[in-house]
Amino acid sequence: MKKKIKKFLHNFYKGAYAVGYRHVSDKATHFDNAEPFEVLEPTLHRWYADSFPFVENGREYIFVEIMDDVNGEKGTIGVIDLQDNKGFVEIINEPFHMSFPNTFKFKNDIYMMPETSEANQLRLYKAVDFPYKWELQSVLYDDIAVVDTVFVKTEDNIMYAVGQKLPEKKNVLFKIDTNIWKAELAVLKGNYVDKRPAGNFIQYDNGIYHALQECGRVYGEYLRLCKLDSFDGETLQEREIGTYSVSDMTINSKRNYRRVHTLNKMGNLEVIDLLYYQINPTILLEKAKRVIKK
């Protein structure tokens, strides 16, 4: 009987993400576990993932993918000002799914290169009234489905970025000309070309690191932590130094988090996203709608 009840209740559960953040020392080596993560909890009908920190004029922001029941399976982009802490505000809502809001500053302007694979484009947005108003700056590369694109380095007027191309699930290299904001596609060589990026490359005291998503058994099961050995504009050589899962973290929350699949840092602000399962009665309505459509 208990198994039957458990199986029945499973129909009401749905995966949702929360954002974890903490402040780490400037002297931290790599992925220090000393400080606990505070959690920006989701609601029953709205959750947040793919977090990117940004620090501007002494204020700290976290940009995220927002999944809201009112938008169905279409993600939008949002931001929270940690000083005001008034919650996440939706800032970009396109007709297609968006996620992974990779936000960066170039010269005196602030840009965002989110995941827009459903539009079959790699897009660049520019802040016209930071952090709440953005406009499309350029389609960096057209006719491509690429996810979770991250920056490796900037050299003169060229920004090098790596993303995973679909449906092949192989990483590709973009050489972005910042004079015209257009990208050239190139083959990426190296030892982790089949692992999906989990965040930007992070400069620590003893080297440059970044995380890769482990999606072998399930999506975003844990992170592989890698140290950058070399990048010559074509070949990216990394060395895995360990793995990072929820069980390795101290999290100030009563929820039972299961997985982590992004990690980013700017200044002292480090952010992750955390998967858990929550009871959501709207799942039955969603299933009923799919049945009716058939």
C-alpha positions in Angstrom: 0.0 0.0 0.0 2.8 2.4 0.9 4.4 1.8 -2.5 1.1 2.5 -4.3 0.7 5.8 -2.3 4.2 6.8 -3.0 3.8 6.1 -6.7 0.6 8.1 -6.8 2.1 11.1 -5.1 5.0 11.0 -7.5 2.6 12.2 -10.2 2.3 15.5 -8.3 6.1 16.1 -8.1 8.0 18.4 -10.5 11.6 19.4 -10.7 12.4 23.0 -9.8 15.5 25.1 -9.3 16.6 27.6 -6.7 19.6 29.9 -6.7 22.4 29.6 -4.1 24.8 32.4 -3.4 27.7 33.2 -1.1 30.6 35.6 -0.6 34.1 34.1 -0.8 37.5 35.5 0.0 39.6 37.2 -2.6 42.3 34.7 -1.5 40.2 31.6 -2.2 42.0 29.1 -4.3 39.4 27.1 -6.2 35.8 26.3 -5.2 36.4 26.7 -1.5 33.7 24.9 0.6 34.2 26.8 3.8 31.3 29.3 3.3 27.7 28.2 3.3 25.3 29.1 0.5 22.2 31.2 1.1 19.3 30.3 -1.1 16.9 32.4 -3.1 13.9 30.1 -2.9 11.4 29.7 -5.7 7.6 29.6 -5.4 5.2 26.9 -6.3 4.7 28.3 -9.8 8.0 30.1 -10.5 11.6 28.9 -10.2 15.1 30.2 -11.1 18.1 28.6 -12.7 21.3 29.3 -14.7 22.5 32.0 -12.3 25.2 34.6 -13.3 26.5 37.2 -10.8 27.3 40.8 -11.8 28.8 43.6 -9.8 28.4 47.2 -10.8 29.0 50.4 -8.8 29.3 48.4 -5.6 25.9 46.7 -6.1 25.5 43.0 -6.6 23.0 41.4 -9.0 22.2 37.9 -10.0 20.8 37.2 -13.5 18.8 34.1 -14.0 16.5 32.0 -16.2 12.9 32.3 -14.9 10.5 29.4 -15.5 7.0 30.6 -14.7 3.8 28.5 -15.1 2.2 31.4 -17.0 4.8 31.0 -19.7 4.5 27.2 -20.0 7.8 25.6 -20.9 9.3 28.9 -22.2 12.0 30.5 -20.0 12.6 34.2 -19.7 15.4 36.3 -18.2 15.3 38.0 -14.8 17.5 39.7 -12.3 17.6 40.4 -8.6 19.3 43.3 -6.9 20.8 41.7 -3.7 20.9 45.1 -1.9 17.2 45.7 -2.4 16.3 42.0 -2.2 12.8 42.6 -3.6 12.8 39.4 -5.6 13.5 38.6 -9.2 12.2 40.9 -11.9 11.6 39.7 -15.4 13.6 41.8 -17.9 13.6 40.0 -21.2 10.7 38.0 -22.6 11.0 36.8 -26.2 8.6 34.5 -28.2 11.2 31.7 -27.7 12.8 30.0 -24.8 15.7 31.8 -23.1 18.2 30.8 -20.4 21.8 31.0 -19.3 22.1 34.8 -19.2 25.8 35.3 -19.5 26.3 39.0 -18.6 29.5 40.9 -19.1 31.0 44.3 -19.4 33.0 45.4 -22.5 34.6 48.8 -22.4 31.9 51.0 -20.8 28.8 49.0 -21.9 27.1 45.9 -20.4 26.0 43.0 -22.5 24.3 39.7 -22.2 24.7 36.6 -24.3 21.9 34.3 -23.2 21.0 30.8 -24.5 18.6 31.3 -27.5 18.9 27.9 -29.2 15.2 27.7 -29.9 15.5 30.8 -32.1 18.4 29.0 -33.9 20.6 32.0 -33.2 23.4 33.1 -30.9 22.2 36.5 -29.8 23.7 39.5 -28.0 21.7 42.0 -25.9 22.9 45.4 -24.6 21.7 47.1 -21.5 20.2 50.5 -22.2 19.1 51.1 -18.6 20.9 48.6 -16.5 19.8 46.2 -15.1 16.2 46.3 -16.2 16.0 47.4 -19.8 17.8 45.6 -22.6 17.7 45.6 -26.4 19.0 43.3 -29.1 22.4 44.4 -30.1 23.3 41.8 -32.7 22.7 38.3 -33.9 26.2 37.1 -33.5 25.7 33.9 -35.5 22.6 32.7 -37.4 21.2 29.3 -38.2 22.8 27.5 -35.2 21.4 25.8 -32.1 24.0 26.3 -29.4 23.5 26.2 -25.6 25.4 27.4 -22.5 28.0 29.6 -24.3 30.9 30.8 -22.0 33.8 33.1 -22.5 37.4 31.7 -22.5 39.4 34.9 -23.1 39.5 38.3 -24.8 42.4 39.2 -27.0 42.5 42.7 -28.7 39.1 43.0 -30.4 38.3 39.2 -30.4 36.4 37.4 -27.7 36.7 33.7 -27.6 33.6 31.7 -26.5 32.7 28.1 -26.3 29.2 26.6 -26.4 27.6 23.2 -27.0 26.1 22.7 -30.4 22.9 20.7 -30.8 21.9 18.1 -31.7 25.5 16.8 -31.9 26.3 17.7 -28.2 29.8 18.8 -29.2 31.4 22.0 -28.1 32.2 24.6 -30.8 34.4 27.7 -30.7 33.1 31.2 -31.5 35.5 34.1 -32.4 33.5 37.2 -31.8 34.7 40.4 -33.5 33.7 43.2 -31.1 34.1 45.9 -33.7 31.0 44.6 -35.6 29.6 42.1 -33.0 29.6 39.2 -35.4 31.0 35.7 -34.7 33.0 33.3 -36.7 32.4 29.6 -36.1 35.4 27.3 -35.7 36.1 23.7 -34.6 37.1 23.4 -31.0 40.0 21.1 -30.3 40.9 19.8 -26.8 40.1 17.1 -24.2 36.6 18.1 -23.1 34.8 18.9 -26.3 31.8 16.8 -25.4 31.1 18.2 -21.9 28.6 21.0 -21.6 29.9 24.2 -20.0 28.5 25.0 -16.6 29.8 28.6 -16.3 32.4 31.1 -17.3 36.1 30.6 -16.7 37.0 32.0 -13.3 40.3 33.6 -12.3 41.5 32.5 -8.8 44.8 33.2 -7.1 46.4 30.0 -8.3 45.0 29.7 -11.8 41.9 29.8 -14.1 39.1 27.3 -13.5 35.6 26.5 -14.7 33.0 23.9 -14.3 31.5 21.4 -16.7 28.1 19.7 -16.4 27.9 16.0 -15.9 24.8 14.8 -17.8 25.7 11.2 -18.4 23.0 9.6 -16.4 20.7 12.5 -15.8 20.7 16.2 -16.7 22.9 18.2 -14.5 23.8 15.5 -12.0 26.9 17.2 -10.7 29.8 19.4 -11.8 33.3 18.5 -13.0 35.8 21.0 -11.8 38.6 21.8 -14.3 41.7 23.9 -14.4 42.7 25.6 -17.6 46.1 24.4 -18.8 46.3 26.2 -22.1 44.2 27.9 -24.9 45.9 29.0 -28.1 42.8 30.2 -29.9 41.9 26.8 -31.3 42.8 24.1 -28.7 41.4 24.2 -25.2 43.3 21.9 -22.7 41.9 21.4 -19.3 42.7 19.2 -16.3 40.0 17.8 -14.1 40.8 18.4 -10.5 37.6 16.9 -8.9 33.8 16.9 -8.8 31.4 19.1 -7.0 27.9 17.8 -6.0 25.2 19.0 -3.6 26.6 16.6 -0.9 29.9 18.6 -0.9 28.1 21.9 -0.1 26.8 23.6 3.0 23.4 25.0 2.1 21.2 27.1 4.5 17.9 25.7 3.5 15.5 23.0 4.7 14.8 21.7 1.2 16.3 18.5 0.0 18.4 19.6 -3.0 19.5 16.9 -5.4 21.7 18.3 -8.1 23.7 21.3 -9.2 24.5 22.2 -12.8 25.9 25.8 -13.0 28.6 27.7 -11.1 29.7 31.3 -11.7 31.7 34.0 -9.8 32.3 37.7 -10.1 34.3 39.5 -7.5 33.5 37.9 -4.1 30.0 36.8 -5.3 29.7 33.1 -6.2 26.5 31.6 -7.4 25.0 28.1 -8.2 21.6 26.7 -9.0 20.1 23.8 -7.2 17.5 21.2 -8.3 14.8 19.8 -6.0 11.4 18.2 -6.4 8.3 19.8 -5.1 4.6 18.9 -5.1 2.9 20.7 -7.9 -0.8 20.0 -8.5 -0.7 21.8 -11.8 1.1 18.8 -13.3 -2.2 17.0 -13.6 -3.7 20.0 -15.5 -0.7 20.0 -17.8 -1.1 16.3 -18.5 -4.9 16.8 -19.0 -4.1 19.5 -21.6 -1.7 17.3 -23.5 -4.4 14.5 -23.6 -7.0 16.9 -24.9 -4.6 18.3 -27.6 -4.1 14.7 -28.9 
